[in-house]
Amino acid sequence: MASITPTTQSQFFKKAQLSISKQPPTRFLSLPISILSVKKTRMVVTSATASAEKHKKRYPGEAKGFVEEMRFVAMKLHTRDQAKEGEKEPEGQPVAKWDPTIEGYLKFLVDSKYVYETLEKIVERASFPEYAEFRNTGLERSECLAKDLEWFRQQGHIIPEPSSPGVTYAEYLEELSEKDPQAFLCHFYNTYFAHSAGGRMIGRKVAEKILDGKELEFYKWDGDLSQLLQNVRDKLNNVAQMFFLLKFMQNWTREEKDHCLEETEKSFKFSGTILRLILS
């Protein structure tokens, strides 16, 4: 039977030292290859990100927030005499040449009340939690319109029932709010903000012609209107950046923002149909 000669501890260390001394020297011994790989990867990612940012398309108003994007799209749908950014061809007579009637104005107010009531019910119900952000903003109009219609009733005028333009728009808003929150918020923005701007101007013109200049409650707000509007702008911008989309968490993508913006023209068509009731 072959014998195995045991190796002493001193012999083991001598062999080990000899083995190490024969290994070729490396000038990168203090910098592991894994670290070099990570640094190289980071350099590539940083370079690619910088390149993507450089070539990223900037949308009008995007730098100031999503509300500014909505405002820009809405302004383009005005005529040049309504807004300097307007691109739409004028349809019919300008407001200054309108010949409104009390009966037509009452139809407009009634249908407007029906739409605002619908918007307020939707945010109160909050099928999507983020709708709750838009409760009690100070921009609500239904109670103001109720007071105005009561004033007309006291003057002996008959208050009509809501008509097709208002009912149709309200039904569309209800449907949209349940399945398409981005599109709904576009209508929410345009309805309230348009009334605070062009809507007030129209109200003054109509009042001068048929109400002896009386200012209705519809055109009054409690508090500083500009601040109320800014508060809602901030909420809309936050929602556009926040964590929800339908049933899962994520930021709004560019495609989702564009989808919201595409609803602007529909909003203008619905509100325009209601506005033209003034001339009926």
Secondary structure by P-SEA (a helix, b strand, c coil): cbbbbbbcaaaaaaaaaaaaaaccccccccccaaaaaaaaaaaaaaaaaaaaaaaccccccccccaaaaaaaaaaaaccccccccccccccccccccccccaaaaaaaaaaaaaaaaaaaaaaaaccccccccccccccccaaaaaaaaaaaaaabbbbbcccaaaaaaaaaaaaaaaccaaaaaaaaaaaaaaaacaaaaaaaaaaaccccccccccccccccaaaaaaaaaaaaaaaaaccccccccccccaaaaaaaaaaaaaaaaaaaaaaacccc
